[in-house]
Amino acid sequence: FPVTALNFPWTSPILGIRFEMFEEGLEVFYPNGERFKDPETLFEERNQAQQERDQAQQERDRAFARLRELGIDPTQL
């Protein structure tokens, strides 16, 4: 596709995503109108999910250790 000057708002005819220019800068919207998340938000959400996963793994490991102390093999449950 040739690159042309865009008049905002502009919607991609192929992807259906909409681009709008605001005072804060360019915003991109899904076809359903939901705003794309900015990279900083995605980074924070990924880090939060990783921390939650790590915490859950630590809790599981502690629970398995406690079961073993009680003579129970957690892999046999």
LUMLUMDREN-2810 file (N, C-alpha, C; in Angstrom, 1 decimal):
<atoms>
<atom><aa>F</aa><ch>A</ch><at>N</at><xx>0.8</xx><yy>-1.2</yy><zz>0.0</zz></atom>
<atom><aa>F</aa><ch>A</ch><at>CA</at><xx>0.0</xx><yy>0.0</yy><zz>0.0</zz></atom>
<atom><aa>F</aa><ch>A</ch><at>C</at><xx>0.9</xx><yy>1.2</yy><zz>0.0</zz></atom>
<atom><aa>P</aa><ch>A</ch><at>N</at><xx>0.5</xx><yy>2.2</yy><zz>-0.8</zz></atom>
<atom><aa>P</aa><ch>A</ch><at>CA</at><xx>1.3</xx><yy>3.5</yy><zz>-0.8</zz></atom>
<atom><aa>P</aa><ch>A</ch><at>C</at><xx>1.0</xx><yy>4.2</yy><zz>0.5</zz></atom>
<atom><aa>V</aa><ch>A</ch><at>N</at><xx>2.1</xx><yy>4.9</yy><zz>1.0</zz></atom>
<atom><aa>V</aa><ch>A</ch><at>CA</at><xx>1.9</xx><yy>5.7</yy><zz>2.2</zz></atom>
<atom><aa>V</aa><ch>A</ch><at>C</at><xx>1.4</xx><yy>7.1</yy><zz>1.8</zz></atom>
<atom><aa>T</aa><ch>A</ch><at>N</at><xx>0.3</xx><yy>7.5</yy><zz>2.4</zz></atom>
<atom><aa>T</aa><ch>A</ch><at>CA</at><xx>-0.3</xx><yy>8.8</yy><zz>2.1</zz></atom>
<atom><aa>T</aa><ch>A</ch><at>C</at><xx>-0.5</xx><yy>9.5</yy><zz>3.4</zz></atom>
<atom><aa>A</aa><ch>A</ch><at>N</at><xx>-0.7</xx><yy>10.8</yy><zz>3.4</zz></atom>
<atom><aa>A</aa><ch>A</ch><at>CA</at><xx>-1.0</xx><yy>11.6</yy><zz>4.6</zz></atom>
<atom><aa>A</aa><ch>A</ch><at>C</at><xx>-2.4</xx><yy>11.1</yy><zz>5.1</zz></atom>
<atom><aa>L</aa><ch>A</ch><at>N</at><xx>-2.5</xx><yy>11.0</yy><zz>6.4</zz></atom>
<atom><aa>L</aa><ch>A</ch><at>CA</at><xx>-3.7</xx><yy>10.5</yy><zz>7.0</zz></atom>
<atom><aa>L</aa><ch>A</ch><at>C</at><xx>-4.5</xx><yy>11.7</yy><zz>7.6</zz></atom>
<atom><aa>N</aa><ch>A</ch><at>N</at><xx>-5.8</xx><yy>11.6</yy><zz>7.4</zz></atom>
<atom><aa>N</aa><ch>A</ch><at>CA</at><xx>-6.7</xx><yy>12.6</yy><zz>8.1</zz></atom>
<atom><aa>N</aa><ch>A</ch><at>C</at><xx>-7.3</xx><yy>11.8</yy><zz>9.2</zz></atom>
<atom><aa>F</aa><ch>A</ch><at>N</at><xx>-7.1</xx><yy>12.3</yy><zz>10.4</zz></atom>
<atom><aa>F</aa><ch>A</ch><at>CA</at><xx>-7.6</xx><yy>11.6</yy><zz>11.6</zz></atom>
<atom><aa>F</aa><ch>A</ch><at>C</at><xx>-9.0</xx><yy>12.1</yy><zz>12.0</zz></atom>
<atom><aa>P</aa><ch>A</ch><at>N</at><xx>-9.9</xx><yy>11.2</yy><zz>12.5</zz></atom>
<atom><aa>P</aa><ch>A</ch><at>CA</at><xx>-9.6</xx><yy>9.8</yy><zz>12.7</zz></atom>
<atom><aa>P</aa><ch>A</ch><at>C</at><xx>-9.6</xx><yy>9.1</yy><zz>11.4</zz></atom>
<atom><aa>W</aa><ch>A</ch><at>N</at><xx>-8.8</xx><yy>8.0</yy><zz>11.4</zz></atom>
<atom><aa>W</aa><ch>A</ch><at>CA</at><xx>-8.7</xx><yy>7.1</yy><zz>10.2</zz></atom>
<atom><aa>W</aa><ch>A</ch><at>C</at><xx>-8.8</xx><yy>5.7</yy><zz>10.6</zz></atom>
<atom><aa>T</aa><ch>A</ch><at>N</at><xx>-9.6</xx><yy>4.9</yy><zz>9.9</zz></atom>
<atom><aa>T</aa><ch>A</ch><at>CA</at><xx>-9.8</xx><yy>3.5</yy><zz>10.2</zz></atom>
<atom><aa>T</aa><ch>A</ch><at>C</at><xx>-9.2</xx><yy>2.7</yy><zz>9.0</zz></atom>
<atom><aa>S</aa><ch>A</ch><at>N</at><xx>-8.4</xx><yy>1.7</yy><zz>9.4</zz></atom>
<atom><aa>S</aa><ch>A</ch><at>CA</at><xx>-7.8</xx><yy>0.8</yy><zz>8.5</zz></atom>
<atom><aa>S</aa><ch>A</ch><at>C</at><xx>-8.9</xx><yy>0.0</yy><zz>7.8</zz></atom>
<atom><aa>P</aa><ch>A</ch><at>N</at><xx>-9.0</xx><yy>0.0</yy><zz>6.5</zz></atom>
<atom><aa>P</aa><ch>A</ch><at>CA</at><xx>-10.0</xx><yy>-0.8</yy><zz>5.8</zz></atom>
<atom><aa>P</aa><ch>A</ch><at>C</at><xx>-9.7</xx><yy>-2.3</yy><zz>6.0</zz></atom>
<atom><aa>I</aa><ch>A</ch><at>N</at><xx>-8.5</xx><yy>-2.7</yy><zz>6.2</zz></atom>
<atom><aa>I</aa><ch>A</ch><at>CA</at><xx>-8.2</xx><yy>-4.1</yy><zz>6.3</zz></atom>
<atom><aa>I</aa><ch>A</ch><at>C</at><xx>-8.3</xx><yy>-4.6</yy><zz>7.7</zz></atom>
<atom><aa>L</aa><ch>A</ch><at>N</at><xx>-7.7</xx><yy>-3.9</yy><zz>8.7</zz></atom>
<atom><aa>L</aa><ch>A</ch><at>CA</at><xx>-7.7</xx><yy>-4.4</yy><zz>10.1</zz></atom>
<atom><aa>L</aa><ch>A</ch><at>C</at><xx>-8.9</xx><yy>-3.9</yy><zz>10.9</zz></atom>
<atom><aa>G</aa><ch>A</ch><at>N</at><xx>-9.5</xx><yy>-2.8</yy><zz>10.4</zz></atom>
<atom><aa>G</aa><ch>A</ch><at>CA</at><xx>-10.7</xx><yy>-2.2</yy><zz>11.1</zz></atom>
<atom><aa>G</aa><ch>A</ch><at>C</at><xx>-10.3</xx><yy>-1.4</yy><zz>12.4</zz></atom>
<atom><aa>I</aa><ch>A</ch><at>N</at><xx>-9.0</xx><yy>-1.3</yy><zz>12.6</zz></atom>
<atom><aa>I</aa><ch>A</ch><at>CA</at><xx>-8.6</xx><yy>-0.5</yy><zz>13.7</zz></atom>
<atom><aa>I</aa><ch>A</ch><at>C</at><xx>-8.6</xx><yy>1.0</yy><zz>13.4</zz></atom>
<atom><aa>R</aa><ch>A</ch><at>N</at><xx>-8.9</xx><yy>1.8</yy><zz>14.4</zz></atom>
<atom><aa>R</aa><ch>A</ch><at>CA</at><xx>-9.1</xx><yy>3.3</yy><zz>14.2</zz></atom>
<atom><aa>R</aa><ch>A</ch><at>C</at><xx>-7.9</xx><yy>4.0</yy><zz>14.8</zz></atom>
<atom><aa>F</aa><ch>A</ch><at>N</at><xx>-7.4</xx><yy>5.0</yy><zz>14.2</zz></atom>
<atom><aa>F</aa><ch>A</ch><at>CA</at><xx>-6.3</xx><yy>5.9</yy><zz>14.7</zz></atom>
<atom><aa>F</aa><ch>A</ch><at>C</at><xx>-6.9</xx><yy>7.2</yy><zz>14.9</zz></atom>
<atom><aa>E</aa><ch>A</ch><at>N</at><xx>-6.7</xx><yy>7.8</yy><zz>16.0</zz></atom>
<atom><aa>E</aa><ch>A</ch><at>CA</at><xx>-7.1</xx><yy>9.1</yy><zz>16.3</zz></atom>
<atom><aa>E</aa><ch>A</ch><at>C</at><xx>-6.0</xx><yy>9.9</yy><zz>17.0</zz></atom>
<atom><aa>M</aa><ch>A</ch><at>N</at><xx>-5.9</xx><yy>11.2</yy><zz>16.6</zz></atom>
<atom><aa>M</aa><ch>A</ch><at>CA</at><xx>-4.9</xx><yy>12.1</yy><zz>17.2</zz></atom>
<atom><aa>M</aa><ch>A</ch><at>C</at><xx>-5.6</xx><yy>12.9</yy><zz>18.3</zz></atom>
<atom><aa>F</aa><ch>A</ch><at>N</at><xx>-5.0</xx><yy>12.9</yy><zz>19.5</zz></atom>
<atom><aa>F</aa><ch>A</ch><at>CA</at><xx>-5.5</xx><yy>13.7</yy><zz>20.6</zz></atom>
<atom><aa>F</aa><ch>A</ch><at>C</at><xx>-4.3</xx><yy>14.7</yy><zz>21.0</zz></atom>
<atom><aa>E</aa><ch>A</ch><at>N</at><xx>-4.6</xx><yy>15.6</yy><zz>21.9</zz></atom>
<atom><aa>E</aa><ch>A</ch><at>CA</at><xx>-3.5</xx><yy>16.5</yy><zz>22.4</zz></atom>
<atom><aa>E</aa><ch>A</ch><at>C</at><xx>-2.4</xx><yy>15.7</yy><zz>23.0</zz></atom>
<atom><aa>E</aa><ch>A</ch><at>N</at><xx>-2.7</xx><yy>14.5</yy><zz>23.7</zz></atom>
<atom><aa>E</aa><ch>A</ch><at>CA</at><xx>-1.7</xx><yy>13.7</yy><zz>24.3</zz></atom>
<atom><aa>E</aa><ch>A</ch><at>C</at><xx>-0.9</xx><yy>12.9</yy><zz>23.3</zz></atom>
<atom><aa>G</aa><ch>A</ch><at>N</at><xx>-1.4</xx><yy>12.7</yy><zz>22.1</zz></atom>
<atom><aa>G</aa><ch>A</ch><at>CA</at><xx>-0.8</xx><yy>11.9</yy><zz>21.1</zz></atom>
<atom><aa>G</aa><ch>A</ch><at>C</at><xx>-1.7</xx><yy>11.0</yy><zz>20.4</zz></atom>
<atom><aa>L</aa><ch>A</ch><at>N</at><xx>-1.1</xx><yy>10.1</yy><zz>19.6</zz></atom>
<atom><aa>L</aa><ch>A</ch><at>CA</at><xx>-1.9</xx><yy>9.2</yy><zz>18.8</zz></atom>
<atom><aa>L</aa><ch>A</ch><at>C</at><xx>-2.5</xx><yy>8.1</yy><zz>19.7</zz></atom>
<atom><aa>E</aa><ch>A</ch><at>N</at><xx>-3.7</xx><yy>7.7</yy><zz>19.5</zz></atom>
<atom><aa>E</aa><ch>A</ch><at>CA</at><xx>-4.4</xx><yy>6.6</yy><zz>20.1</zz></atom>
<atom><aa>E</aa><ch>A</ch><at>C</at><xx>-4.9</xx><yy>5.6</yy><zz>19.1</zz></atom>
<atom><aa>V</aa><ch>A</ch><at>N</at><xx>-4.8</xx><yy>4.4</yy><zz>19.4</zz></atom>
<atom><aa>V</aa><ch>A</ch><at>CA</at><xx>-5.3</xx><yy>3.3</yy><zz>18.4</zz></atom>
<atom><aa>V</aa><ch>A</ch><at>C</at><xx>-6.4</xx><yy>2.5</yy><zz>19.1</zz></atom>
<atom><aa>F</aa><ch>A</ch><at>N</at><xx>-7.5</xx><yy>2.2</yy><zz>18.4</zz></atom>
<atom><aa>F</aa><ch>A</ch><at>CA</at><xx>-8.6</xx><yy>1.6</yy><zz>18.9</zz></atom>
<atom><aa>F</aa><ch>A</ch><at>C</at><xx>-8.9</xx><yy>0.3</yy><zz>18.1</zz></atom>
<atom><aa>Y</aa><ch>A</ch><at>N</at><xx>-9.3</xx><yy>-0.7</yy><zz>18.8</zz></atom>
<atom><aa>Y</aa><ch>A</ch><at>CA</at><xx>-9.8</xx><yy>-2.0</yy><zz>18.2</zz></atom>
<atom><aa>Y</aa><ch>A</ch><at>C</at><xx>-11.1</xx><yy>-1.7</yy><zz>17.5</zz></atom>
<atom><aa>P</aa><ch>A</ch><at>N</at><xx>-11.5</xx><yy>-2.6</yy><zz>16.6</zz></atom>
<atom><aa>P</aa><ch>A</ch><at>CA</at><xx>-12.8</xx><yy>-2.4</yy><zz>15.9</zz></atom>
<atom><aa>P</aa><ch>A</ch><at>C</at><xx>-14.0</xx><yy>-2.3</yy><zz>16.8</zz></atom>
<atom><aa>N</aa><ch>A</ch><at>N</at><xx>-13.9</xx><yy>-2.9</yy><zz>18.0</zz></atom>
<atom><aa>N</aa><ch>A</ch><at>CA</at><xx>-15.0</xx><yy>-2.8</yy><zz>19.0</zz></atom>
<atom><aa>N</aa><ch>A</ch><at>C</at><xx>-15.0</xx><yy>-1.5</yy><zz>19.8</zz></atom>
<atom><aa>G</aa><ch>A</ch><at>N</at><xx>-14.0</xx><yy>-0.6</yy><zz>19.5</zz></atom>
<atom><aa>G</aa><ch>A</ch><at>CA</at><xx>-13.9</xx><yy>0.7</yy><zz>20.1</zz></atom>
<atom><aa>G</aa><ch>A</ch><at>C</at><xx>-13.0</xx><yy>0.7</yy><zz>21.4</zz></atom>
<atom><aa>E</aa><ch>A</ch><at>N</at><xx>-12.5</xx><yy>-0.4</yy><zz>21.8</zz></atom>
<atom><aa>E</aa><ch>A</ch><at>CA</at><xx>-11.6</xx><yy>-0.5</yy><zz>22.9</zz></atom>
<atom><aa>E</aa><ch>A</ch><at>C</at><xx>-10.3</xx><yy>0.1</yy><zz>22.6</zz></atom>
<atom><aa>R</aa><ch>A</ch><at>N</at><xx>-9.7</xx><yy>0.9</yy><zz>23.4</zz></atom>
<atom><aa>R</aa><ch>A</ch><at>CA</at><xx>-8.4</xx><yy>1.5</yy><zz>23.2</zz></atom>
<atom><aa>R</aa><ch>A</ch><at>C</at><xx>-7.3</xx><yy>0.5</yy><zz>23.4</zz></atom>
<atom><aa>F</aa><ch>A</ch><at>N</at><xx>-6.3</xx><yy>0.5</yy><zz>22.5</zz></atom>
<atom><aa>F</aa><ch>A</ch><at>CA</at><xx>-5.1</xx><yy>-0.3</yy><zz>22.7</zz></atom>
<atom><aa>F</aa><ch>A</ch><at>C</at><xx>-4.4</xx><yy>0.1</yy><zz>23.9</zz></atom>
<atom><aa>K</aa><ch>A</ch><at>N</at><xx>-3.8</xx><yy>-0.8</yy><zz>24.6</zz></atom>
<atom><aa>K</aa><ch>A</ch><at>CA</at><xx>-3.0</xx><yy>-0.5</yy><zz>25.8</zz></atom>
<atom><aa>K</aa><ch>A</ch><at>C</at><xx>-1.6</xx><yy>0.1</yy><zz>25.4</zz></atom>
<atom><aa>D</aa><ch>A</ch><at>N</at><xx>-1.1</xx><yy>1.0</yy><zz>26.2</zz></atom>
<atom><aa>D</aa><ch>A</ch><at>CA</at><xx>0.2</xx><yy>1.5</yy><zz>25.8</zz></atom>
<atom><aa>D</aa><ch>A</ch><at>C</at><xx>1.3</xx><yy>0.5</yy><zz>26.3</zz></atom>
<atom><aa>P</aa><ch>A</ch><at>N</at><xx>2.5</xx><yy>0.6</yy><zz>25.8</zz></atom>
<atom><aa>P</aa><ch>A</ch><at>CA</at><xx>3.5</xx><yy>-0.4</yy><zz>26.1</zz></atom>
<atom><aa>P</aa><ch>A</ch><at>C</at><xx>3.8</xx><yy>-0.4</yy><zz>27.6</zz></atom>
<atom><aa>E</aa><ch>A</ch><at>N</at><xx>3.8</xx><yy>0.7</yy><zz>28.3</zz></atom>
<atom><aa>E</aa><ch>A</ch><at>CA</at><xx>4.1</xx><yy>0.8</yy><zz>29.7</zz></atom>
<atom><aa>E</aa><ch>A</ch><at>C</at><xx>3.1</xx><yy>0.0</yy><zz>30.5</zz></atom>
<atom><aa>T</aa><ch>A</ch><at>N</at><xx>1.8</xx><yy>0.1</yy><zz>30.2</zz></atom>
<atom><aa>T</aa><ch>A</ch><at>CA</at><xx>0.7</xx><yy>-0.6</yy><zz>30.8</zz></atom>
<atom><aa>T</aa><ch>A</ch><at>C</at><xx>0.9</xx><yy>-2.1</yy><zz>30.6</zz></atom>
<atom><aa>L</aa><ch>A</ch><at>N</at><xx>1.2</xx><yy>-2.5</yy><zz>29.4</zz></atom>
<atom><aa>L</aa><ch>A</ch><at>CA</at><xx>1.4</xx><yy>-3.9</yy><zz>29.1</zz></atom>
<atom><aa>L</aa><ch>A</ch><at>C</at><xx>2.6</xx><yy>-4.5</yy><zz>29.9</zz></atom>
<atom><aa>F</aa><ch>A</ch><at>N</at><xx>3.7</xx><yy>-3.7</yy><zz>30.0</zz></atom>
<atom><aa>F</aa><ch>A</ch><at>CA</at><xx>4.9</xx><yy>-4.1</yy><zz>30.7</zz></atom>
<atom><aa>F</aa><ch>A</ch><at>C</at><xx>4.5</xx><yy>-4.3</yy><zz>32.2</zz></atom>
<atom><aa>E</aa><ch>A</ch><at>N</at><xx>3.8</xx><yy>-3.4</yy><zz>32.8</zz></atom>
<atom><aa>E</aa><ch>A</ch><at>CA</at><xx>3.4</xx><yy>-3.5</yy><zz>34.2</zz></atom>
<atom><aa>E</aa><ch>A</ch><at>C</at><xx>2.5</xx><yy>-4.7</yy><zz>34.4</zz></atom>
<atom><aa>E</aa><ch>A</ch><at>N</at><xx>1.5</xx><yy>-4.9</yy><zz>33.5</zz></atom>
<atom><aa>E</aa><ch>A</ch><at>CA</at><xx>0.6</xx><yy>-6.1</yy><zz>33.6</zz></atom>
<atom><aa>E</aa><ch>A</ch><at>C</at><xx>1.4</xx><yy>-7.4</yy><zz>33.5</zz></atom>
<atom><aa>R</aa><ch>A</ch><at>N</at><xx>2.4</xx><yy>-7.5</yy><zz>32.6</zz></atom>
<atom><aa>R</aa><ch>A</ch><at>CA</at><xx>3.2</xx><yy>-8.7</yy><zz>32.5</zz></atom>
<atom><aa>R</aa><ch>A</ch><at>C</at><xx>4.0</xx><yy>-8.9</yy><zz>33.8</zz></atom>
<atom><aa>N</aa><ch>A</ch><at>N</at><xx>4.6</xx><yy>-7.9</yy><zz>34.3</zz></atom>
<atom><aa>N</aa><ch>A</ch><at>CA</at><xx>5.3</xx><yy>-8.0</yy><zz>35.6</zz></atom>
<atom><aa>N</aa><ch>A</ch><at>C</at><xx>4.5</xx><yy>-8.5</yy><zz>36.7</zz></atom>
<atom><aa>Q</aa><ch>A</ch><at>N</at><xx>3.3</xx><yy>-7.9</yy><zz>36.8</zz></atom>
<atom><aa>Q</aa><ch>A</ch><at>CA</at><xx>2.3</xx><yy>-8.3</yy><zz>37.9</zz></atom>
<atom><aa>Q</aa><ch>A</ch><at>C</at><xx>1.9</xx><yy>-9.8</yy><zz>37.7</zz></atom>
<atom><aa>A</aa><ch>A</ch><at>N</at><xx>1.7</xx><yy>-10.2</yy><zz>36.5</zz></atom>
<atom><aa>A</aa><ch>A</ch><at>CA</at><xx>1.3</xx><yy>-11.6</yy><zz>36.3</zz></atom>
<atom><aa>A</aa><ch>A</ch><at>C</at><xx>2.5</xx><yy>-12.5</yy><zz>36.6</zz></atom>
<atom><aa>Q</aa><ch>A</ch><at>N</at><xx>3.7</xx><yy>-12.1</yy><zz>36.3</zz></atom>
<atom><aa>Q</aa><ch>A</ch><at>CA</at><xx>4.9</xx><yy>-12.9</yy><zz>36.6</zz></atom>
<atom><aa>Q</aa><ch>A</ch><at>C</at><xx>5.0</xx><yy>-13.1</yy><zz>38.1</zz></atom>
<atom><aa>Q</aa><ch>A</ch><at>N</at><xx>4.8</xx><yy>-12.0</yy><zz>38.8</zz></atom>
<atom><aa>Q</aa><ch>A</ch><at>CA</at><xx>4.9</xx><yy>-12.0</yy><zz>40.3</zz></atom>
<atom><aa>Q</aa><ch>A</ch><at>C</at><xx>3.9</xx><yy>-12.9</yy><zz>40.9</zz></atom>
<atom><aa>E</aa><ch>A</ch><at>N</at><xx>2.7</xx><yy>-12.8</yy><zz>40.4</zz></atom>
<atom><aa>E</aa><ch>A</ch><at>CA</at><xx>1.6</xx><yy>-13.7</yy><zz>40.9</zz></atom>
<atom><aa>E</aa><ch>A</ch><at>C</at><xx>1.9</xx><yy>-15.1</yy><zz>40.6</zz></atom>
<atom><aa>R</aa><ch>A</ch><at>N</at><xx>2.4</xx><yy>-15.4</yy><zz>39.4</zz></atom>
<atom><aa>R</aa><ch>A</ch><at>CA</at><xx>2.8</xx><yy>-16.8</yy><zz>39.1</zz></atom>
<atom><aa>R</aa><ch>A</ch><at>C</at><xx>3.9</xx><yy>-17.3</yy><zz>40.0</zz></atom>
<atom><aa>D</aa><ch>A</ch><at>N</at><xx>4.9</xx><yy>-16.5</yy><zz>40.3</zz></atom>
<atom><aa>D</aa><ch>A</ch><at>CA</at><xx>6.0</xx><yy>-16.9</yy><zz>41.1</zz></atom>
<atom><aa>D</aa><ch>A</ch><at>C</at><xx>5.5</xx><yy>-17.1</yy><zz>42.5</zz></atom>
<atom><aa>Q</aa><ch>A</ch><at>N</at><xx>4.6</xx><yy>-16.3</yy><zz>43.0</zz></atom>
<atom><aa>Q</aa><ch>A</ch><at>CA</at><xx>4.1</xx><yy>-16.5</yy><zz>44.4</zz></atom>
<atom><aa>Q</aa><ch>A</ch><at>C</at><xx>3.3</xx><yy>-17.7</yy><zz>44.5</zz></atom>
<atom><aa>A</aa><ch>A</ch><at>N</at><xx>2.5</xx><yy>-18.0</yy><zz>43.5</zz></atom>
<atom><aa>A</aa><ch>A</ch><at>CA</at><xx>1.7</xx><yy>-19.3</yy><zz>43.5</zz></atom>
<atom><aa>A</aa><ch>A</ch><at>C</at><xx>2.6</xx><yy>-20.5</yy><zz>43.4</zz></atom>
<atom><aa>Q</aa><ch>A</ch><at>N</at><xx>3.7</xx><yy>-20.4</yy><zz>42.7</zz></atom>
<atom><aa>Q</aa><ch>A</ch><at>CA</at><xx>4.6</xx><yy>-21.6</yy><zz>42.7</zz></atom>
<atom><aa>Q</aa><ch>A</ch><at>C</at><xx>5.3</xx><yy>-21.8</yy><zz>44.0</zz></atom>
<atom><aa>Q</aa><ch>A</ch><at>N</at><xx>5.6</xx><yy>-20.7</yy><zz>44.7</zz></atom>
<atom><aa>Q</aa><ch>A</ch><at>CA</at><xx>6.2</xx><yy>-20.8</yy><zz>46.0</zz></atom>
<atom><aa>Q</aa><ch>A</ch><at>C</at><xx>5.2</xx><yy>-21.4</yy><zz>47.0</zz></atom>
<atom><aa>E</aa><ch>A</ch><at>N</at><xx>4.0</xx><yy>-20.9</yy><zz>46.9</zz></atom>
<atom><aa>E</aa><ch>A</ch><at>CA</at><xx>3.0</xx><yy>-21.5</yy><zz>47.8</zz></atom>
<atom><aa>E</aa><ch>A</ch><at>C</at><xx>2.8</xx><yy>-23.0</yy><zz>47.6</zz></atom>
<atom><aa>R</aa><ch>A</ch><at>N</at><xx>2.7</xx><yy>-23.4</yy><zz>46.3</zz></atom>
<atom><aa>R</aa><ch>A</ch><at>CA</at><xx>2.6</xx><yy>-24.8</yy><zz>46.0</zz></atom>
<atom><aa>R</aa><ch>A</ch><at>C</at><xx>3.8</xx><yy>-25.6</yy><zz>46.5</zz></atom>
<atom><aa>D</aa><ch>A</ch><at>N</at><xx>5.0</xx><yy>-25.0</yy><zz>46.3</zz></atom>
<atom><aa>D</aa><ch>A</ch><at>CA</at><xx>6.2</xx><yy>-25.7</yy><zz>46.8</zz></atom>
<atom><aa>D</aa><ch>A</ch><at>C</at><xx>6.1</xx><yy>-25.9</yy><zz>48.3</zz></atom>
<atom><aa>R</aa><ch>A</ch><at>N</at><xx>5.7</xx><yy>-24.9</yy><zz>49.1</zz></atom>
<atom><aa>R</aa><ch>A</ch><at>CA</at><xx>5.6</xx><yy>-25.0</yy><zz>50.5</zz></atom>
<atom><aa>R</aa><ch>A</ch><at>C</at><xx>4.5</xx><yy>-26.0</yy><zz>50.9</zz></atom>
<atom><aa>A</aa><ch>A</ch><at>N</at><xx>3.4</xx><yy>-26.1</yy><zz>50.2</zz></atom>
<atom><aa>A</aa><ch>A</ch><at>CA</at><xx>2.3</xx><yy>-27.0</yy><zz>50.5</zz></atom>
<atom><aa>A</aa><ch>A</ch><at>C</at><xx>2.8</xx><yy>-28.5</yy><zz>50.2</zz></atom>
<atom><aa>F</aa><ch>A</ch><at>N</at><xx>3.6</xx><yy>-28.6</yy><zz>49.1</zz></atom>
<atom><aa>F</aa><ch>A</ch><at>CA</at><xx>4.1</xx><yy>-30.0</yy><zz>48.8</zz></atom>
<atom><aa>F</aa><ch>A</ch><at>C</at><xx>5.1</xx><yy>-30.4</yy><zz>49.9</zz></atom>
<atom><aa>A</aa><ch>A</ch><at>N</at><xx>5.9</xx><yy>-29.5</yy><zz>50.3</zz></atom>
<atom><aa>A</aa><ch>A</ch><at>CA</at><xx>6.9</xx><yy>-29.8</yy><zz>51.4</zz></atom>
<atom><aa>A</aa><ch>A</ch><at>C</at><xx>6.2</xx><yy>-30.2</yy><zz>52.6</zz></atom>
<atom><aa>R</aa><ch>A</ch><at>N</at><xx>5.1</xx><yy>-29.5</yy><zz>53.0</zz></atom>
<atom><aa>R</aa><ch>A</ch><at>CA</at><xx>4.4</xx><yy>-29.8</yy><zz>54.2</zz></atom>
<atom><aa>R</aa><ch>A</ch><at>C</at><xx>3.7</xx><yy>-31.2</yy><zz>54.1</zz></atom>
<atom><aa>L</aa><ch>A</ch><at>N</at><xx>3.2</xx><yy>-31.5</yy><zz>52.9</zz></atom>
<atom><aa>L</aa><ch>A</ch><at>CA</at><xx>2.6</xx><yy>-32.9</yy><zz>52.7</zz></atom>
<atom><aa>L</aa><ch>A</ch><at>C</at><xx>3.7</xx><yy>-33.9</yy><zz>52.8</zz></atom>
<atom><aa>R</aa><ch>A</ch><at>N</at><xx>4.9</xx><yy>-33.7</yy><zz>52.3</zz></atom>
<atom><aa>R</aa><ch>A</ch><at>CA</at><xx>5.9</xx><yy>-34.7</yy><zz>52.4</zz></atom>
<atom><aa>R</aa><ch>A</ch><at>C</at><xx>6.3</xx><yy>-34.9</yy><zz>53.9</zz></atom>
<atom><aa>E</aa><ch>A</ch><at>N</at><xx>6.3</xx><yy>-33.8</yy><zz>54.7</zz></atom>
<atom><aa>E</aa><ch>A</ch><at>CA</at><xx>6.6</xx><yy>-33.9</yy><zz>56.1</zz></atom>
<atom><aa>E</aa><ch>A</ch><at>C</at><xx>5.6</xx><yy>-34.8</yy><zz>56.8</zz></atom>
<atom><aa>L</aa><ch>A</ch><at>N</at><xx>4.4</xx><yy>-34.8</yy><zz>56.3</zz></atom>
<atom><aa>L</aa><ch>A</ch><at>CA</at><xx>3.3</xx><yy>-35.6</yy><zz>56.9</zz></atom>
<atom><aa>L</aa><ch>A</ch><at>C</at><xx>3.3</xx><yy>-37.0</yy><zz>56.3</zz></atom>
<atom><aa>G</aa><ch>A</ch><at>N</at><xx>4.3</xx><yy>-37.3</yy><zz>55.4</zz></atom>
<atom><aa>G</aa><ch>A</ch><at>CA</at><xx>4.4</xx><yy>-38.6</yy><zz>54.8</zz></atom>
<atom><aa>G</aa><ch>A</ch><at>C</at><xx>3.5</xx><yy>-38.8</yy><zz>53.6</zz></atom>
<atom><aa>I</aa><ch>A</ch><at>N</at><xx>3.0</xx><yy>-37.8</yy><zz>53.0</zz></atom>
<atom><aa>I</aa><ch>A</ch><at>CA</at><xx>2.1</xx><yy>-37.8</yy><zz>51.9</zz></atom>
<atom><aa>I</aa><ch>A</ch><at>C</at><xx>2.9</xx><yy>-37.4</yy><zz>50.6</zz></atom>
<atom><aa>D</aa><ch>A</ch><at>N</at><xx>2.8</xx><yy>-38.3</yy><zz>49.6</zz></atom>
<atom><aa>D</aa><ch>A</ch><at>CA</at><xx>3.5</xx><yy>-37.9</yy><zz>48.4</zz></atom>
<atom><aa>D</aa><ch>A</ch><at>C</at><xx>2.5</xx><yy>-37.1</yy><zz>47.5</zz></atom>
<atom><aa>P</aa><ch>A</ch><at>N</at><xx>2.8</xx><yy>-35.8</yy><zz>47.3</zz></atom>
<atom><aa>P</aa><ch>A</ch><at>CA</at><xx>1.8</xx><yy>-35.0</yy><zz>46.6</zz></atom>
<atom><aa>P</aa><ch>A</ch><at>C</at><xx>1.6</xx><yy>-35.4</yy><zz>45.1</zz></atom>
<atom><aa>T</aa><ch>A</ch><at>N</at><xx>2.6</xx><yy>-36.1</yy><zz>44.6</zz></atom>
<atom><aa>T</aa><ch>A</ch><at>CA</at><xx>2.4</xx><yy>-36.6</yy><zz>43.2</zz></atom>
<atom><aa>T</aa><ch>A</ch><at>C</at><xx>1.4</xx><yy>-37.7</yy><zz>43.1</zz></atom>
<atom><aa>Q</aa><ch>A</ch><at>N</at><xx>1.0</xx><yy>-38.3</yy><zz>44.2</zz></atom>
<atom><aa>Q</aa><ch>A</ch><at>CA</at><xx>0.1</xx><yy>-39.4</yy><zz>44.2</zz></atom>
<atom><aa>Q</aa><ch>A</ch><at>C</at><xx>-1.3</xx><yy>-39.0</yy><zz>44.6</zz></atom>
<atom><aa>L</aa><ch>A</ch><at>N</at><xx>-1.5</xx><yy>-37.7</yy><zz>44.7</zz></atom>
<atom><aa>L</aa><ch>A</ch><at>CA</at><xx>-2.9</xx><yy>-37.2</yy><zz>45.1</zz></atom>
<atom><aa>L</aa><ch>A</ch><at>C</at><xx>-3.7</xx><yy>-37.0</yy><zz>43.8</zz></atom>
</atoms>
